[in-house]
Amino acid sequence: MSDFKLDAFTSPIGTAVFPWITKADTRFNADGVYKTELSVPFEEAQAFVAKLEKARDDFIATLDPQKQAQYNAVPVYTEEYSRPEFPADATDEEKDAIRAAHTPEPTGNVLFKFKLNARVTPRDESKEAFSQQPIVISAEDGAAVEGPVYMGSVVRVKGQIAPYTNAMSKMAGITLRMKAVQVIERVGGGDGGGSGFWTDFDDNS
C-alpha cells in the first residue's frame, strides 16, 4: 500500500456544503480538520466519478487475493437529498418543527467529501508532526481568501486521492485530500469572481 501512487484530482465546479475551508473544524477532533462536501449535478459529475472509481478499483487490485475477495468497495459519492430551510429569525422550536415536517427528496445532485487533517503525526516516530492547510484562492485574481467561505459558495477542489482499507468493516475506499480550493462565487464576504484563474496547477481531472 505504501508504494501505491497517490493520484491528483481536480473536482468539477460545485456548491460547497457544510464547508470548513479557511478554518479547521475542531468540534470532534482537537487537532482540527479542514473539510467540505461538494454538490454537483449528476450528469456533470460522471467523468469525476469514473476517475475516482478507477483509482479505488486500481488500489483494490493491488491487495492480496484474500482481501480482494473479502473487502467491499466504498462508494465514491452519495446521493444528495433536500434539506429543510429555515427563516433567518426562526427559533430553535420553530426549526425543530420545520425539520419534523420536512420530507427529504432527491435533488438530482451527488455529494463528494473532501478533507485535510490540520495536524499530521507520522507513524514513523523519527519524523516530527506537522501542520497543514489547504490553499484557498479567489478565481478572479488568484488572491488568497482568508475570511469565511460559507455554505452555498461555488467552488472546486484540487488534491490527492488517498486509498485506505478498514479491516474491521472489511471495506476499501479512497479519501479525497483537499489541498487547494478555488472560490468562484463566495457566500460570506464577496464574490470569488470568474472561473478563468486556477493557481499554477495543471488541470489533471
N, C-alpha and C positions, 0 to 999 in steps of 0.2 A: 504493500500500500504506500510505503514511503517513497517508492520510485514512480508512483503514478503522477503523470504530468497534470498540473492544475491549469485547465483551460481558462482563457479570459472570455468575458462576455460583455456585450452591450445590450441592455434591455430595449424593448420598444418604448415609445413615449406613452406614459400613462398617468393616472391620477394617484397621488400619494394617499394612503390610508393608514391612519394612526402613526404618523412619522415621528421619529426621534432622529433627526438628521444632523442638526448642528449642536445638539446637546444629548448626552448619553442618558438612557433610562436606567436609574438606579433603584427602582422600586423593588425589584426581585433579585437583583444582582448588585452587590455593593460596589463592585469594580466598574459597573456600567456597561450598557450595550447600546450601540447605535443600530437603528433598525427602521424599516418601513415595509409596508405591503404596497404593491403596485397593482392598480386595477386597470386592465387592458381589455378592449373588446375582443371577443373570442376569435373572430376572423383575423384580426390584426396580430394576434399572439401566436399564430400557428408556426411560423418559422422559428421563433424563440423556443417554443415548446419542443419542436423537433431537435433543436440543438441541445437542450438540456436533457432530453430523454436519451439521446445518443451518448452524451457524456456519462450519464448514470449507467446505461447498459454496458458501455465500454469498460467502466470500472468493475461492474459485477462480473464481467467476463474474465477479469484478472484474478478473481477469488478462486480458491481451490474448489474442485468439483462438488465436494460435500456441502460447502456453504452455498454454492450456486443453486443446489437443489433445495436447500432448506430456507434460504432467505427470500423474502418478498421485496419487490421494488416499491419504494415510496413515491407516490405521485409527485410530479414537479410543480403542480399548481392545484388550486382549489377553485371551485365554482363560487362566484360572488352572489350573495343574497342581499336584498334590500334591508336597510336599517331604519329604525324609527327616526323621525325628525322632530326636534323639539323647538318650540318658540324660545327666543332669547331670554325671556323673563320667566320661563317655566320653573315651578318649584320642584323639589325632589318628589313630592307626592304626585304632582302632575306628570312628571317624567315616568314614574312607575306605572301610572295609568295608561300612558301612551304606549309604553313597552308591552304591557299586558294585552292591549288591543291590536297591536301590530302583528300581521302575518307575513313572515319573510317570503319574498318572491325572488326567483332568479332574475338577475339584472341583464344577463346576456354577456357579462364580462367574466374574466377569470382573474384570480389573485396570485401574484408571486410574492414570496417572502425573501427579504434581504436583511442581513445583519452583519455587524462587525463588533467584536469584543473590544471595549475601550482599553482593557489591560490584558496582556497575554503573559502567562507564566509557562515557559518552555518545560517540557518533561525532562529534558536534559538539565540536571541541576547545575552543570558547569556554566550554563547560559543564564544571563540576567533577564528578569521580567522587563517588559517594555510597554509603553502606552502607544495608542494609535487612534486615529480618527479619519473619517472619510474626507476627501477634498470636496467642498461644496461650492459651486460656481454659478454665476448668472450666465444664461445662454446669450444675453445681449452683448456683453463685452468681456466675459471671462473673469470679471471681478469676483473676489471671494464673497460668499454670502455668510454673514455672521449672525444675523438675527434669526428668530424662529421661522421655520417653514411649516405651515400648518396643514392640516388635513384638507384635501381638495386642491392642493398645489399640483401643477402639471410638471412632471419631472421624467428623467430617465437615469438609469443607473449603470455604472461600469464596475467590474470587479472580477473575482475569480470563482470558479466552480470547484468546490472542495468536497470530495466524496467521503462517505462515512459508513460504518456498519454499527448496528446495535445488537450485541449478542443476546441480550435479554428478550427483546421483542422479535428477534430474527428478521430485522429489516435492514435494507441497504438503500442509501439515497445520496442526495447531494445537498450541500449548504451553499447559498449564494452570498459570498463575502462582498460587502458593499464598500468598495474602495473609493469611488467618486460618484457624485450626484450632480447632474446638470439641472438647474431650476429654470424652466421655460416660462411658466406663469406662476407667480408666487402668491399664495394666500398667507397674509400675516405680515405685510410690510413691503409693498411694492411689487412690480412686475419683473419677472426674470428676463423678459424680452423675447426675441425670436429664437428660432431653433437652429440658426446657422453656425453658432460657435460651440465647439466641444473640446476644450483644452487642446493638448498636443498629442492625444492618443489616436491611434488608427482605429477606425470603426471595424471591429472584429466580430460583429454579430453574425 
